[in-house]
Amino acid sequence: IAIPSTAIGTGVTSIKVIATNGSTGCNVELTDTELITVNANPTASVLSITGSTEICAGDATTLAVSITGGSSPYELNINNLAGVQTGYISASDIAVSPGATTVYSLISVKDANGCESGGKSGTPTVTVQPLPIVYSVTGGGSYCSDVPVAQGLGVSNSETGINYILVRDGSTDVETVGGTTGNPVNFTATTTPGVYTVRAQRSAAPACPVMMSGSVSITSDPLPSAILAFSLSSATLCDQETVIGTVTGSESGVNYQMFDQLDNVLSAVVAGDGGDIAIPSTAIGTGVTSIKVIATNGSTGCNVELTDTELITVNANPTASV
Protein backbone atom coordinates (compact mmCIF):
# COMPACT_ATOMS: atom_id res chain seq x y z
CA ILE A 1 0.00 0.00 0.00
CA ALA A 2 1.07 3.62 -0.58
CA ILE A 3 0.87 6.04 2.35
CA PRO A 4 1.06 9.71 1.30
CA SER A 5 2.62 11.94 3.97
CA THR A 6 1.60 15.38 5.11
CA ALA A 7 4.08 18.24 4.65
CA ILE A 8 7.37 17.32 6.30
CA GLY A 9 9.50 19.91 8.10
CA THR A 10 13.24 20.18 8.58
CA GLY A 11 13.06 18.68 12.12
CA VAL A 12 12.11 15.24 10.81
CA THR A 13 15.03 12.77 10.72
CA SER A 14 13.25 9.39 10.42
CA ILE A 15 9.87 7.94 9.52
CA LYS A 16 8.29 4.84 11.06
CA VAL A 17 4.97 3.05 10.60
CA ILE A 18 2.51 2.01 13.34
CA ALA A 19 0.23 -0.88 12.34
CA THR A 20 -3.14 -0.91 14.22
CA ASN A 21 -5.86 -3.60 14.12
CA GLY A 22 -9.01 -1.88 13.06
CA SER A 23 -11.26 -4.08 15.24
CA THR A 24 -9.30 -4.53 18.43
CA GLY A 25 -7.17 -1.39 18.41
CA CYS A 26 -4.03 -3.43 19.06
CA ASN A 27 -0.96 -1.85 17.40
CA VAL A 28 2.72 -2.43 16.79
CA GLU A 29 5.61 -0.42 15.31
CA LEU A 30 7.07 -1.96 12.18
CA THR A 31 10.68 -2.94 12.64
CA ASP A 32 11.71 -1.16 9.39
CA THR A 33 12.28 2.56 10.15
CA GLU A 34 13.49 4.90 7.36
CA LEU A 35 15.97 7.72 7.87
CA ILE A 36 15.22 10.95 6.01
CA THR A 37 16.97 14.24 5.36
CA VAL A 38 14.77 17.32 5.04
CA ASN A 39 16.68 20.26 3.55
CA ALA A 40 15.75 23.86 4.29
CA ASN A 41 14.29 25.77 1.36
CA PRO A 42 15.83 29.09 0.27
CA THR A 43 13.86 31.67 2.22
CA ALA A 44 14.07 34.64 -0.16
CA SER A 45 15.15 35.41 -3.71
CA VAL A 46 15.33 39.04 -4.93
CA LEU A 47 15.85 39.90 -8.62
CA SER A 48 17.45 43.27 -9.39
CA ILE A 49 19.45 45.16 -12.03
CA THR A 50 23.15 45.43 -11.23
CA GLY A 51 24.09 47.19 -14.50
CA SER A 52 22.48 50.09 -16.32
CA THR A 53 18.72 50.39 -16.11
CA GLU A 54 18.64 52.20 -19.48
CA ILE A 55 20.68 51.00 -22.45
CA CYS A 56 21.08 51.62 -26.18
CA ALA A 57 19.67 49.14 -28.67
CA GLY A 58 22.24 46.38 -29.17
CA ASP A 59 23.96 46.97 -25.81
CA ALA A 60 23.82 44.75 -22.73
CA THR A 61 23.31 45.18 -19.00
CA THR A 62 23.25 42.78 -16.04
CA LEU A 63 20.73 41.29 -13.64
CA ALA A 64 21.40 39.43 -10.41
CA VAL A 65 19.41 37.35 -7.89
CA SER A 66 20.26 37.60 -4.22
CA ILE A 67 19.26 34.29 -2.62
CA THR A 68 18.95 33.67 1.12
CA GLY A 69 19.22 30.13 2.40
CA GLY A 70 19.20 26.84 0.57
CA SER A 71 22.23 25.12 -0.92
CA SER A 72 24.29 26.61 -3.74
CA PRO A 73 24.45 26.41 -6.72
CA TYR A 74 20.96 27.32 -7.81
CA GLU A 75 18.74 26.93 -10.86
CA LEU A 76 16.85 30.01 -12.04
CA ASN A 77 13.94 30.45 -14.37
CA ILE A 78 13.46 34.17 -15.20
CA ASN A 79 10.50 35.57 -17.10
CA ASN A 80 11.55 37.11 -20.48
CA LEU A 81 15.00 35.50 -20.30
CA ALA A 82 15.44 32.51 -22.58
CA GLY A 83 16.46 29.21 -21.01
CA VAL A 84 17.10 28.07 -17.45
CA GLN A 85 20.15 29.46 -15.63
CA THR A 86 21.95 26.51 -14.07
CA GLY A 87 24.93 26.47 -11.72
CA TYR A 88 24.04 29.95 -10.49
CA ILE A 89 25.83 31.51 -7.53
CA SER A 90 23.83 34.01 -5.49
CA ALA A 91 24.31 37.69 -6.51
CA SER A 92 26.43 36.88 -9.58
CA ASP A 93 25.73 38.88 -12.76
CA ILE A 94 23.54 37.62 -15.60
CA ALA A 95 24.07 39.44 -18.92
CA VAL A 96 20.93 40.48 -20.80
CA SER A 97 20.54 42.31 -24.11
CA PRO A 98 16.84 42.92 -24.75
CA GLY A 99 15.73 44.19 -28.14
CA ALA A 100 13.10 46.43 -26.56
CA THR A 101 12.14 47.70 -23.11
CA THR A 102 11.61 44.58 -20.96
CA VAL A 103 10.31 43.74 -17.46
CA TYR A 104 11.96 40.72 -15.78
CA SER A 105 10.62 38.60 -12.90
CA LEU A 106 11.40 35.31 -11.18
CA ILE A 107 9.40 32.26 -12.19
CA SER A 108 11.27 29.78 -10.03
CA VAL A 109 14.43 29.43 -7.94
CA LYS A 110 15.65 26.00 -6.89
CA ASP A 111 18.70 25.16 -4.85
CA ALA A 112 21.16 22.31 -5.36
CA ASN A 113 18.75 19.94 -3.61
CA GLY A 114 15.87 20.92 -5.87
CA CYS A 115 14.17 22.89 -3.09
CA GLU A 116 12.06 25.80 -4.28
CA SER A 117 12.66 29.26 -2.89
CA GLY A 118 9.99 31.14 -1.06
CA GLY A 119 9.70 34.92 -1.03
CA LYS A 120 10.51 35.57 -4.68
CA SER A 121 10.44 39.28 -5.52
CA GLY A 122 11.73 41.95 -7.86
CA THR A 123 10.40 43.11 -11.25
CA PRO A 124 13.21 45.25 -12.67
CA THR A 125 12.72 47.04 -15.99
CA VAL A 126 15.47 47.50 -18.59
CA THR A 127 14.64 50.47 -20.83
CA VAL A 128 16.03 50.23 -24.38
CA GLN A 129 16.60 53.46 -26.32
CA PRO A 130 16.69 53.27 -30.15
CA LEU A 131 19.82 54.40 -31.98
CA PRO A 132 19.72 57.64 -33.99
CA ILE A 133 18.61 57.19 -37.60
CA VAL A 134 21.50 57.27 -40.05
CA TYR A 135 21.37 60.15 -42.54
CA SER A 136 23.96 61.40 -45.06
CA VAL A 137 26.72 63.93 -44.46
CA THR A 138 26.47 66.81 -46.96
CA GLY A 139 28.56 69.74 -48.17
CA GLY A 140 32.30 70.17 -48.46
CA GLY A 141 34.22 71.53 -51.42
CA SER A 142 37.44 73.25 -52.37
CA TYR A 143 38.86 76.72 -52.90
CA CYS A 144 42.05 78.22 -54.27
CA SER A 145 44.57 78.89 -51.53
CA ASP A 146 44.85 82.60 -52.36
CA VAL A 147 41.12 83.23 -51.82
CA PRO A 148 39.69 81.05 -49.00
CA VAL A 149 35.95 80.47 -49.37
CA ALA A 150 33.96 79.03 -46.45
CA GLN A 151 32.34 75.71 -47.35
CA GLY A 152 28.99 74.53 -46.00
CA LEU A 153 28.68 71.24 -44.07
CA GLY A 154 25.59 69.44 -42.82
CA VAL A 155 23.38 66.36 -42.50
CA SER A 156 20.55 65.58 -44.91
CA ASN A 157 17.90 65.08 -42.18
CA SER A 158 17.67 65.00 -38.39
CA GLU A 159 15.64 64.01 -35.33
CA THR A 160 14.43 66.03 -32.36
CA GLY A 161 16.32 65.05 -29.21
CA ILE A 162 19.44 64.09 -31.17
CA ASN A 163 22.64 66.14 -31.22
CA TYR A 164 24.80 66.15 -34.34
CA ILE A 165 28.53 66.63 -33.78
CA LEU A 166 30.78 67.70 -36.65
CA VAL A 167 34.11 65.84 -36.49
CA ARG A 168 37.26 66.83 -38.39
CA ASP A 169 39.83 64.22 -39.40
CA GLY A 170 38.26 61.57 -37.19
CA SER A 171 39.33 63.07 -33.87
CA THR A 172 38.43 66.74 -33.43
CA ASP A 173 34.87 67.66 -32.43
CA VAL A 174 34.19 70.98 -34.14
CA GLU A 175 30.56 71.92 -33.49
CA THR A 176 27.33 70.49 -32.05
CA VAL A 177 23.87 71.27 -33.47
CA GLY A 178 20.56 69.92 -32.15
CA GLY A 179 18.28 68.21 -34.66
CA THR A 180 14.64 68.86 -35.52
CA THR A 181 12.67 65.98 -36.97
CA GLY A 182 12.29 66.31 -40.73
CA ASN A 183 14.84 69.11 -41.14
CA PRO A 184 18.46 69.05 -42.30
CA VAL A 185 21.33 70.12 -40.07
CA ASN A 186 23.58 72.99 -41.14
CA PHE A 187 26.90 73.59 -39.41
CA THR A 188 28.80 76.88 -39.54
CA ALA A 189 30.59 77.16 -42.90
CA THR A 190 34.37 76.87 -42.56
CA THR A 191 37.56 77.23 -44.56
CA THR A 192 39.54 74.73 -42.44
CA PRO A 193 40.75 71.89 -44.67
CA GLY A 194 40.09 68.32 -43.58
CA VAL A 195 37.86 65.26 -43.87
CA TYR A 196 34.57 65.80 -42.05
CA THR A 197 32.21 63.21 -40.56
CA VAL A 198 29.22 63.58 -38.23
CA ARG A 199 28.43 61.67 -35.02
CA ALA A 200 24.81 61.66 -33.86
CA GLN A 201 23.86 60.93 -30.26
CA ARG A 202 20.96 61.41 -27.88
CA SER A 203 20.93 64.66 -25.93
CA ALA A 204 19.99 62.64 -22.82
CA ALA A 205 21.83 59.63 -21.37
CA PRO A 206 22.49 57.08 -22.67
CA ALA A 207 24.08 58.83 -25.66
CA CYS A 208 23.79 55.91 -28.12
CA PRO A 209 26.31 57.43 -30.59
CA VAL A 210 26.10 56.52 -34.28
CA MET A 211 28.17 57.82 -37.20
CA MET A 212 26.20 59.34 -40.05
CA SER A 213 26.72 57.97 -43.55
CA GLY A 214 29.72 59.12 -45.56
CA SER A 215 32.24 61.91 -45.24
CA VAL A 216 33.02 65.13 -47.10
CA SER A 217 36.25 67.04 -47.57
CA ILE A 218 37.29 70.66 -47.61
CA THR A 219 40.40 71.22 -49.70
CA SER A 220 42.63 74.26 -50.14
CA ASP A 221 43.95 73.87 -53.70
CA PRO A 222 47.48 75.17 -54.27
CA LEU A 223 48.24 77.75 -56.93
CA PRO A 224 50.55 77.04 -59.86
CA SER A 225 54.11 78.25 -59.39
CA ALA A 226 54.40 81.98 -60.10
CA ILE A 227 58.19 82.22 -60.17
CA LEU A 228 58.86 80.68 -63.58
CA ALA A 229 61.06 82.59 -66.02
CA PHE A 230 59.23 84.19 -68.97
CA SER A 231 60.85 85.78 -72.03
CA LEU A 232 59.85 87.12 -75.47
CA SER A 233 61.44 86.36 -78.81
CA SER A 234 61.58 90.12 -79.45
CA ALA A 235 61.04 93.20 -77.30
CA THR A 236 60.34 95.47 -80.27
CA LEU A 237 57.66 94.91 -82.89
CA CYS A 238 55.83 96.67 -85.66
CA ASP A 239 52.10 97.08 -85.33
CA GLN A 240 50.19 93.78 -85.83
CA GLU A 241 53.28 91.60 -85.76
CA THR A 242 53.48 88.54 -83.51
CA VAL A 243 55.92 87.36 -80.91
CA ILE A 244 56.71 84.05 -79.23
CA GLY A 245 56.76 83.90 -75.45
CA THR A 246 58.75 81.20 -73.66
CA VAL A 247 57.97 79.85 -70.18
CA THR A 248 60.90 78.01 -68.63
CA GLY A 249 60.16 74.90 -66.55
CA SER A 250 56.40 74.77 -67.03
CA GLU A 251 54.27 72.51 -64.81
CA SER A 252 52.36 69.52 -66.14
CA GLY A 253 48.62 69.96 -65.69
CA VAL A 254 48.90 73.74 -65.81
CA ASN A 255 47.76 75.88 -68.77
CA TYR A 256 49.58 79.08 -69.78
CA GLN A 257 48.21 82.07 -71.69
CA MET A 258 49.59 85.55 -72.50
CA PHE A 259 47.78 88.83 -71.76
CA ASP A 260 48.63 92.52 -72.18
CA GLN A 261 48.78 95.10 -69.40
CA LEU A 262 45.00 95.61 -69.67
CA ASP A 263 44.25 91.87 -69.40
CA ASN A 264 43.41 91.54 -73.09
CA VAL A 265 44.11 88.03 -74.42
CA LEU A 266 47.23 87.81 -76.58
CA SER A 267 47.47 84.05 -77.18
CA ALA A 268 45.77 80.72 -77.16
CA VAL A 269 46.13 78.44 -74.12
CA VAL A 270 49.26 76.26 -74.12
CA ALA A 271 49.49 73.26 -71.79
CA GLY A 272 52.56 72.84 -69.61
CA ASP A 273 54.55 69.63 -69.98
CA GLY A 274 57.19 69.93 -67.28
CA GLY A 275 59.68 71.59 -69.65
CA ASP A 276 60.05 74.84 -71.56
CA ILE A 277 57.03 75.78 -73.68
CA ALA A 278 56.53 78.32 -76.48
CA ILE A 279 53.40 80.50 -76.58
CA PRO A 280 52.78 82.14 -79.99
CA SER A 281 50.98 85.47 -79.74
CA THR A 282 48.16 86.85 -81.82
CA ALA A 283 48.76 90.12 -83.72
CA ILE A 284 49.90 92.79 -81.28
CA GLY A 285 48.79 96.41 -81.61
CA THR A 286 50.54 99.62 -80.67
CA GLY A 287 48.62 99.98 -77.39
CA VAL A 288 50.45 97.01 -75.88
CA THR A 289 53.29 97.99 -73.53
CA SER A 290 53.85 94.80 -71.54
CA ILE A 291 53.03 91.09 -71.74
CA LYS A 292 52.32 88.81 -68.83
CA VAL A 293 51.39 85.13 -68.42
CA ILE A 294 48.52 83.68 -66.40
CA ALA A 295 49.08 80.07 -65.25
CA THR A 296 45.87 78.09 -64.57
CA ASN A 297 45.61 74.64 -63.00
CA GLY A 298 43.65 72.55 -65.50
CA SER A 299 41.86 70.57 -62.77
CA THR A 300 41.05 73.12 -60.08
CA GLY A 301 40.93 76.35 -62.11
CA CYS A 302 43.24 78.06 -59.61
CA ASN A 303 45.41 80.61 -61.36
CA VAL A 304 48.29 82.98 -60.74
CA GLU A 305 50.13 85.63 -62.69
CA LEU A 306 53.80 84.83 -63.27
CA THR A 307 56.05 87.32 -61.51
CA ASP A 308 58.13 87.76 -64.65
CA THR A 309 56.39 90.37 -66.89
CA GLU A 310 58.05 91.49 -70.12
CA LEU A 311 58.01 95.07 -71.46
CA ILE A 312 57.50 95.47 -75.19
CA THR A 313 57.61 98.32 -77.70
CA VAL A 314 55.17 98.15 -80.61
CA ASN A 315 55.97 100.74 -83.27
CA ALA A 316 53.35 102.21 -85.56
CA ASN A 317 53.66 101.27 -89.19
CA PRO A 318 54.05 104.03 -91.87
CA THR A 319 50.57 105.08 -92.97
CA ALA A 320 51.40 106.05 -96.58
CA SER A 321 54.26 105.96 -99.10
CA VAL A 322 54.04 108.12 -102.30
DRENTORTI-75715 format. One record per residue (C-alpha): residue number from 0; x, y, z; residue in three letters. Coordinates in steps of 0.1 Angstrom, whole numbers, plus 5000, padded with zeros to 4 digits. Layout:
<rs>
NUM	X	Y	Z	ALA
...
</rs>
This chain:
<rs>
0	5000	5000	5000	ILE
1	5011	5036	4994	ALA
2	5009	5060	5024	ILE
3	5011	5097	5013	PRO
4	5026	5119	5040	SER
5	5016	5154	5051	THR
6	5041	5182	5047	ALA
7	5074	5173	5063	ILE
8	5095	5199	5081	GLY
9	5132	5202	5086	THR
10	5131	5187	5121	GLY
11	5121	5152	5108	VAL
12	5150	5128	5107	THR
13	5132	5094	5104	SER
14	5099	5079	5095	ILE
15	5083	5048	5111	LYS
16	5050	5031	5106	VAL
17	5025	5020	5133	ILE
18	5002	4991	5123	ALA
19	4969	4991	5142	THR
20	4941	4964	5141	ASN
21	4910	4981	5131	GLY
22	4887	4959	5152	SER
23	4907	4955	5184	THR
24	4928	4986	5184	GLY
25	4960	4966	5191	CYS
26	4990	4981	5174	ASN
27	5027	4976	5168	VAL
28	5056	4996	5153	GLU
29	5071	4980	5122	LEU
30	5107	4971	5126	THR
31	5117	4988	5094	ASP
32	5123	5026	5101	THR
33	5135	5049	5074	GLU
34	5160	5077	5079	LEU
35	5152	5110	5060	ILE
36	5170	5142	5054	THR
37	5148	5173	5050	VAL
38	5167	5203	5036	ASN
39	5157	5239	5043	ALA
40	5143	5258	5014	ASN
41	5158	5291	5003	PRO
42	5139	5317	5022	THR
43	5141	5346	4998	ALA
44	5151	5354	4963	SER
45	5153	5390	4951	VAL
46	5158	5399	4914	LEU
47	5175	5433	4906	SER
48	5195	5452	4880	ILE
49	5232	5454	4888	THR
50	5241	5472	4855	GLY
51	5225	5501	4837	SER
52	5187	5504	4839	THR
53	5186	5522	4805	GLU
54	5207	5510	4775	ILE
55	5211	5516	4738	CYS
56	5197	5491	4713	ALA
57	5222	5464	4708	GLY
58	5240	5470	4742	ASP
59	5238	5448	4773	ALA
60	5233	5452	4810	THR
61	5233	5428	4840	THR
62	5207	5413	4864	LEU
63	5214	5394	4896	ALA
64	5194	5373	4921	VAL
65	5203	5376	4958	SER
66	5193	5343	4974	ILE
67	5189	5337	5011	THR
68	5192	5301	5024	GLY
69	5192	5268	5006	GLY
70	5222	5251	4991	SER
71	5243	5266	4963	SER
72	5245	5264	4933	PRO
73	5210	5273	4922	TYR
74	5187	5269	4891	GLU
75	5168	5300	4880	LEU
76	5139	5305	4856	ASN
77	5135	5342	4848	ILE
78	5105	5356	4829	ASN
79	5116	5371	4795	ASN
80	5150	5355	4797	LEU
81	5154	5325	4774	ALA
82	5165	5292	4790	GLY
83	5171	5281	4826	VAL
84	5201	5295	4844	GLN
85	5220	5265	4859	THR
86	5249	5265	4883	GLY
87	5240	5299	4895	TYR
88	5258	5315	4925	ILE
89	5238	5340	4945	SER
90	5243	5377	4935	ALA
91	5264	5369	4904	SER
92	5257	5389	4872	ASP
93	5235	5376	4844	ILE
94	5241	5394	4811	ALA
95	5209	5405	4792	VAL
96	5205	5423	4759	SER
97	5168	5429	4753	PRO
98	5157	5442	4719	GLY
99	5131	5464	4734	ALA
100	5121	5477	4769	THR
101	5116	5446	4790	THR
102	5103	5437	4825	VAL
103	5120	5407	4842	TYR
104	5106	5386	4871	SER
105	5114	5353	4888	LEU
106	5094	5323	4878	ILE
107	5113	5298	4900	SER
108	5144	5294	4921	VAL
109	5156	5260	4931	LYS
110	5187	5252	4951	ASP
111	5212	5223	4946	ALA
112	5187	5199	4964	ASN
113	5159	5209	4941	GLY
114	5142	5229	4969	CYS
115	5121	5258	4957	GLU
116	5127	5293	4971	SER
117	5100	5311	4989	GLY
118	5097	5349	4990	GLY
119	5105	5356	4953	LYS
120	5104	5393	4945	SER
121	5117	5419	4921	GLY
122	5104	5431	4887	THR
123	5132	5453	4873	PRO
124	5127	5470	4840	THR
125	5155	5475	4814	VAL
126	5146	5505	4792	THR
127	5160	5502	4756	VAL
128	5166	5535	4737	GLN
129	5167	5533	4699	PRO
130	5198	5544	4680	LEU
131	5197	5576	4660	PRO
132	5186	5572	4624	ILE
133	5215	5573	4599	VAL
134	5214	5601	4575	TYR
135	5240	5614	4549	SER
136	5267	5639	4555	VAL
137	5265	5668	4530	THR
138	5286	5697	4518	GLY
139	5323	5702	4515	GLY
140	5342	5715	4486	GLY
141	5374	5733	4476	SER
142	5389	5767	4471	TYR
143	5420	5782	4457	CYS
144	5446	5789	4485	SER
145	5449	5826	4476	ASP
146	5411	5832	4482	VAL
147	5397	5810	4510	PRO
148	5360	5805	4506	VAL
149	5340	5790	4536	ALA
150	5323	5757	4527	GLN
151	5290	5745	4540	GLY
152	5287	5712	4559	LEU
153	5256	5694	4572	GLY
154	5234	5664	4575	VAL
155	5205	5656	4551	SER
156	5179	5651	4578	ASN
157	5177	5650	4616	SER
158	5156	5640	4647	GLU
159	5144	5660	4676	THR
160	5163	5651	4708	GLY
161	5194	5641	4688	ILE
162	5226	5661	4688	ASN
163	5248	5662	4657	TYR
164	5285	5666	4662	ILE
165	5308	5677	4634	LEU
166	5341	5658	4635	VAL
167	5373	5668	4616	ARG
168	5398	5642	4606	ASP
169	5383	5616	4628	GLY
170	5393	5631	4661	SER
171	5384	5667	4666	THR
172	5349	5677	4676	ASP
173	5342	5710	4659	VAL
174	5306	5719	4665	GLU
175	5273	5705	4680	THR
176	5239	5713	4665	VAL
177	5206	5699	4678	GLY
178	5183	5682	4653	GLY
179	5146	5689	4645	THR
180	5127	5660	4630	THR
181	5123	5663	4593	GLY
182	5148	5691	4589	ASN
183	5185	5690	4577	PRO
184	5213	5701	4599	VAL
185	5236	5730	4589	ASN
186	5269	5736	4606	PHE
187	5288	5769	4605	THR
188	5306	5772	4571	ALA
189	5344	5769	4574	THR
190	5376	5772	4554	THR
191	5395	5747	4576	THR
192	5408	5719	4553	PRO
193	5401	5683	4564	GLY
194	5379	5653	4561	VAL
195	5346	5658	4579	TYR
196	5322	5632	4594	THR
197	5292	5636	4618	VAL
198	5284	5617	4650	ARG
199	5248	5617	4661	ALA
200	5239	5609	4697	GLN
201	5210	5614	4721	ARG
202	5209	5647	4741	SER
203	5200	5626	4772	ALA
204	5218	5596	4786	ALA
205	5225	5571	4773	PRO
206	5241	5588	4743	ALA
207	5238	5559	4719	CYS
208	5263	5574	4694	PRO
209	5261	5565	4657	VAL
210	5282	5578	4628	MET
211	5262	5593	4600	MET
212	5267	5580	4564	SER
213	5297	5591	4544	GLY
214	5322	5619	4548	SER
215	5330	5651	4529	VAL
216	5363	5670	4524	SER
217	5373	5707	4524	ILE
218	5404	5712	4503	THR
219	5426	5743	4499	SER
220	5440	5739	4463	ASP
221	5475	5752	4457	PRO
222	5482	5778	4431	LEU
223	5505	5770	4401	PRO
224	5541	5783	4406	SER
225	5544	5820	4399	ALA
226	5582	5822	4398	ILE
227	5589	5807	4364	LEU
228	5611	5826	4340	ALA
229	5592	5842	4310	PHE
230	5609	5858	4280	SER
231	5599	5871	4245	LEU
232	5614	5864	4212	SER
233	5616	5901	4206	SER
234	5610	5932	4227	ALA
235	5603	5955	4197	THR
236	5577	5949	4171	LEU
237	5558	5967	4143	CYS
238	5521	5971	4147	ASP
239	5502	5938	4142	GLN
240	5533	5916	4142	GLU
241	5535	5885	4165	THR
242	5559	5874	4191	VAL
243	5567	5841	4208	ILE
244	5568	5839	4246	GLY
245	5587	5812	4263	THR
246	5580	5798	4298	VAL
247	5609	5780	4314	THR
248	5602	5749	4334	GLY
249	5564	5748	4330	SER
250	5543	5725	4352	GLU
251	5524	5695	4339	SER
252	5486	5700	4343	GLY
253	5489	5737	4342	VAL
254	5478	5759	4312	ASN
255	5496	5791	4302	TYR
256	5482	5821	4283	GLN
257	5496	5856	4275	MET
258	5478	5888	4282	PHE
259	5486	5925	4278	ASP
260	5488	5951	4306	GLN
261	5450	5956	4303	LEU
262	5443	5919	4306	ASP
263	5434	5915	4269	ASN
264	5441	5880	4256	VAL
265	5472	5878	4234	LEU
266	5475	5840	4228	SER
267	5458	5807	4228	ALA
268	5461	5784	4259	VAL
269	5493	5763	4259	VAL
270	5495	5733	4282	ALA
271	5526	5728	4304	GLY
272	5546	5696	4300	ASP
273	5572	5699	4327	GLY
274	5597	5716	4304	GLY
275	5601	5748	4284	ASP
276	5570	5758	4263	ILE
277	5565	5783	4235	ALA
278	5534	5805	4234	ILE
279	5528	5821	4200	PRO
280	5510	5855	4203	SER
281	5482	5869	4182	THR
282	5488	5901	4163	ALA
283	5499	5928	4187	ILE
284	5488	5964	4184	GLY
285	5505	5996	4193	THR
286	5486	6000	4226	GLY
287	5504	5970	4241	VAL
288	5533	5980	4265	THR
289	5538	5948	4285	SER
290	5530	5911	4283	ILE
291	5523	5888	4312	LYS
292	5514	5851	4316	VAL
293	5485	5837	4336	ILE
294	5491	5801	4348	ALA
295	5459	5781	4354	THR
296	5456	5746	4370	ASN
297	5436	5725	4345	GLY
298	5419	5706	4372	SER
299	5411	5731	4399	THR
300	5409	5763	4379	GLY
301	5432	5781	4404	CYS
302	5454	5806	4386	ASN
303	5483	5830	4393	VAL
304	5501	5856	4373	GLU
305	5538	5848	4367	LEU
306	5560	5873	4385	THR
307	5581	5878	4353	ASP
308	5564	5904	4331	THR
309	5580	5915	4299	GLU
310	5580	5951	4285	LEU
311	5575	5955	4248	ILE
312	5576	5983	4223	THR
313	5552	5982	4194	VAL
314	5560	6007	4167	ASN
315	5533	6022	4144	ALA
316	5537	6013	4108	ASN
317	5540	6040	4081	PRO
318	5506	6051	4070	THR
319	5514	6061	4034	ALA
320	5543	6060	4009	SER
321	5540	6081	3977	VAL
</rs>
